[in-house]
């Protein structure tokens, strides 16, 4: 059985509903299909991390870090694309040298 992963948005929505005290914890847990103990844990964790919502410096730092990671990934992908393009072009050139410019006709088989 796979472990379910909940988004921060989902957790916040559930915890805010718990904090409204309009329904029982069990009712809310049933609504969100989670165990009540999980909601209790999220509720306990919420005040500890709520201040980070207003920590603009941390948010900017997190954003810069994410941007750097994305840029590094893009650079790596572009390098891979370049390498694959070189390999493709080289293979195409060698195939034409060995089998001639109409090599595709030699290897394409038509069904029935």
N, C-alpha and C positions, 0 to 999 in steps of 0.2 A: 504494500500500500504506500503510495506516494505521500510525502508530507505536503500539506497545503501551505502555500505562501500567500500572505495577505499584504496588500499594498498599504502604505502609510495613510493614504486617503481613506481606505476602507476602515482601518483601525480608528482613525480620528472620528469618522462618522459614527461608528458604533459607540465609542467612548462618550462622545457628546450626547448621544441619546441616553446613555446610562446616567450621565450627570444631570440631565433634565428631570429625572425621577418621575416621569409620567407613566412608565411601565416598570414591571419588576425585572430584575436581572435575568431571570429565567425566560421571560417573554422576549426580551431583547436578544438573548442568546439564541432562542428558537428562530426569531426573525432573520438573524444573520447566519444561521446554521453553524454556530460555534459553541464550544463548551463554556458554561458560565465561568469556570476557573480561568479560562483564557481572557475573558472580558475583565475579570478582576485584576489580572496581571497588567493588562493594557491600561486600566483605570489607575492603577498604582504608578505605572511608568509615566503616565501623561503629565502630571505636575512637574516631574523631574526634568522633562524635556521640553515643556511648553515655552520656556524662556528662549530657547534656540530659534523660535519663530521670529523673534524680534531682534536677533543678533545679526545685523546687516553685514558686519565685517566677516563673520563666519560664512554667511550665504555667498558673499562675493568670492571668498577664498574657495569654497566648494565649487562655485560656478567656474572659476579659473582652472581649477584642477580637472573638472569634467571637460572643459574646452581643450586642455592640453592632452588629455587621454584621447579625445575624439580626433584631434589633429595628428597625433602619433599613429592612430589606427588608419587614418586616411593616407598618411605618408606610406605606411607599410603596404596598404592595398594598392596604391599607385605603383610602388616598386614591383609588386607581384604582377600587376597588369603589364607593366613594361617588360618584365622578364618573359612572361608568357607570350607576349606579342613577338618578341625577338625569336623565341623558340619556334613559334608557329611559322613565321616568315622563313626561317632557316629550313625547317622541315618541308615547307612547300617548295622552296627553291631546289632542294636536293631531290625531292620526288619528281619534279619536272626534269631535272638532269638525268635521272635514272630511267624513268618510264616515258618521258616525252610530255609535251604540253597537253595531250589529250588523255592523260592517265586515268581520269575519272571514268571514262567510257570503258576502260579495260576492267575496272573493278566493280562497276555497278551491275548488279544482277536484278533483272526484272522478274518478278514472280509470275509464273505461268504465262 
